């Protein structure tokens, strides 16, 4: 997994957002976060600086500050967008390595069809896919980063 600069964040590459909301998560990220197979993930909005989406298994969020929002999103069902304080939550489906992100969630996270999300190692809870900010600016100078379309 590439590192943008010495001591900096590790990245998996770029994930393209398709018009129907599909996003292919790199297999290395799938493996690292135990997301393999198909099922339901909890999506959360990214930071104010970087925007984008964070995706995690519901079990990875239990007992965390995101636990109650994740539970509310699960109760609302796949595709329903839930706002809790400064974070937006949603449940989405993962089929193999393809995440289906509902359009309302994309809009709430500042993401649009055609955007390239920088997939980074953000935390031990889930994969982070950012759309803007200093990491994205730095990654644009690395043409060797793989694009997952």
C-alpha positions as a printed NumPy array, in Angstrom:
array([[  0.   ,   0.   ,   0.   ],
       [  1.551,   3.315,  -1.055],
       [  2.395,   6.064,   1.395],
       [  2.115,   9.579,  -0.038],
       [  5.132,  10.824,   1.882],
       [  7.402,   9.559,   4.599],
       [  5.433,   9.495,   7.846],
       [  2.192,  10.271,   5.997],
       [ -1.051,   8.39 ,   5.487],
       [ -1.157,   5.12 ,   3.62 ],
       [ -3.556,   5.052,   0.679],
       [ -5.139,   2.239,  -1.296],
       [ -5.781,   4.304,  -4.453],
       [ -8.711,   6.101,  -6.057],
       [-12.314,   4.828,  -6.2  ],
       [-14.594,   6.234,  -8.895],
       [-18.211,   7.079,  -8.044],
       [-20.496,   5.751, -10.791],
       [-23.772,   7.503, -11.757],
       [-25.792,   4.81 ,  -9.956],
       [-23.788,   5.288,  -6.719],
       [-21.585,   2.226,  -7.108],
       [-18.075,   2.537,  -5.682],
       [-15.51 ,  -0.255,  -5.945],
       [-13.516,  -0.602,  -2.752],
       [ -9.963,  -1.877,  -3.299],
       [ -9.572,  -5.543,  -2.327],
       [ -6.685,  -4.649,  -0.008],
       [ -9.049,  -2.387,   1.978],
       [-11.758,  -5.082,   1.956],
       [ -9.273,  -7.513,   3.477],
       [ -7.788,  -5.078,   5.988],
       [-11.16 ,  -4.096,   7.444],
       [-12.757,  -7.548,   7.256],
       [-15.433,  -6.405,   4.813],
       [-15.217,  -9.486,   2.581],
       [-18.233, -10.944,   0.898],
       [-21.619,  -9.358,   0.677],
       [-23.689,  -7.713,   3.327],
       [-24.613,  -4.456,   4.952],
       [-22.189,  -1.728,   5.991],
       [-22.708,   1.465,   7.94 ],
       [-21.707,   4.596,   6.056],
       [-20.805,   7.843,   7.808],
       [-19.977,  11.268,   6.482],
       [-16.316,  12.232,   6.435],
       [-14.724,  15.188,   8.161],
       [-15.534,  18.8  ,   7.317],
       [-12.091,  19.206,   5.778],
       [-11.999,  16.096,   3.602],
       [-15.653,  15.248,   3.036],
       [-16.373,  11.868,   1.565],
       [-17.567,   8.664,   3.178],
       [-16.395,   6.238,   5.836],
       [-17.602,   2.626,   5.647],
       [-17.504,   0.068,   8.451],
       [-19.085,  -3.124,   9.67 ],
       [-21.834,  -2.386,  12.219],
       [-19.946,  -4.503,  14.786],
       [-16.848,  -2.296,  14.399],
       [-18.841,   0.717,  15.604],
       [-20.396,  -0.855,  18.688],
       [-19.278,   0.961,  21.822],
       [-17.803,   3.859,  19.834],
       [-19.033,   7.448,  19.613],
       [-20.661,   6.382,  16.32 ],
       [-22.496,   3.403,  17.817],
       [-25.866,   5.05 ,  18.415],
       [-25.949,   6.651,  14.95 ],
       [-25.063,   3.307,  13.399],
       [-27.864,   1.626,  15.369],
       [-30.35 ,   4.278,  14.26 ],
       [-29.281,   3.813,  10.628],
       [-29.751,   0.048,  10.977],
       [-33.235,   0.55 ,  12.398],
       [-34.143,   2.896,   9.52 ],
       [-33.072,   0.334,   6.894],
       [-30.838,   0.356,   3.833],
       [-30.775,   3.712,   2.068],
       [-32.318,   5.863,   4.806],
       [-30.106,   8.82 ,   5.741],
       [-29.957,   9.665,   9.446],
       [-28.381,  12.831,  10.897],
       [-26.874,  12.78 ,  14.387],
       [-25.127,  15.985,  15.467],
       [-22.464,  16.657,  12.805],
       [-22.463,  13.181,  11.254],
       [-24.694,  11.628,   8.623],
       [-25.294,   7.856,   8.764],
       [-26.747,   5.373,   6.321],
       [-26.807,   1.639,   5.729],
       [-25.649,   0.421,   2.332],
       [-24.997,  -2.897,   0.674],
       [-21.666,  -4.394,  -0.297],
       [-21.608,  -7.006,  -3.053],
       [-18.108,  -8.414,  -3.307],
       [-16.049,  -5.245,  -3.56 ],
       [-18.818,  -2.997,  -4.889],
       [-20.462,  -0.637,  -2.427],
       [-23.875,   0.753,  -3.445],
       [-24.16 ,   4.234,  -1.94 ],
       [-27.651,   5.805,  -2.001],
       [-27.872,   9.134,  -3.829],
       [-29.099,  10.986,  -0.732],
       [-26.016,   9.803,   1.163],
       [-23.689,  10.9  ,  -1.631],
       [-25.261,  14.37 ,  -1.633],
       [-25.115,  14.645,   2.168],
       [-21.387,  13.804,   2.052],
       [-20.528,  16.259,  -0.724],
       [-19.872,  13.498,  -3.259],
       [-21.161,  13.381,  -6.843],
       [-21.151,  10.898,  -9.702],
       [-17.81 ,  11.005, -11.482],
       [-15.852,  12.033,  -8.387],
       [-12.699,  10.134,  -7.527],
       [-12.464,   9.307,  -3.84 ],
       [ -9.041,   8.813,  -2.302],
       [ -9.254,   5.572,  -0.321],
       [ -7.064,   5.901,   2.764],
       [ -6.255,   3.965,   5.893],
       [ -8.16 ,   6.192,   8.272],
       [ -8.75 ,   4.194,  11.421],
       [ -9.071,   0.677,  12.704],
       [-12.877,   0.829,  12.467],
       [-13.401,   1.22 ,   8.735],
       [-12.207,   2.454,   5.384],
       [-12.177,   6.191,   4.655],
       [-12.802,   7.632,   1.18 ],
       [-12.17 ,  11.378,   0.918],
       [-13.16 ,  13.764,  -1.848],
       [-11.164,  16.927,  -1.072],
       [ -8.562,  18.427,   1.216],
       [ -4.806,  18.284,   1.661],
       [ -4.488,  14.505,   1.214],
       [ -6.362,  14.639,  -2.084],
       [ -4.202,  17.541,  -3.275],
       [ -1.064,  15.59 ,  -2.398],
       [ -2.358,  12.398,  -4.031],
       [ -3.025,  14.227,  -7.301],
       [  0.765,  14.468,  -7.646],
       [  1.06 ,  10.654,  -7.551],
       [  0.014,   9.304, -10.98 ],
       [  1.107,   5.82 ,  -9.921],
       [ -1.894,   5.455,  -7.612],
       [ -4.287,   2.815,  -8.892],
       [ -7.801,   3.826,  -9.976],
       [-10.563,   1.366,  -9.021],
       [-13.377,   1.862, -11.5  ]])
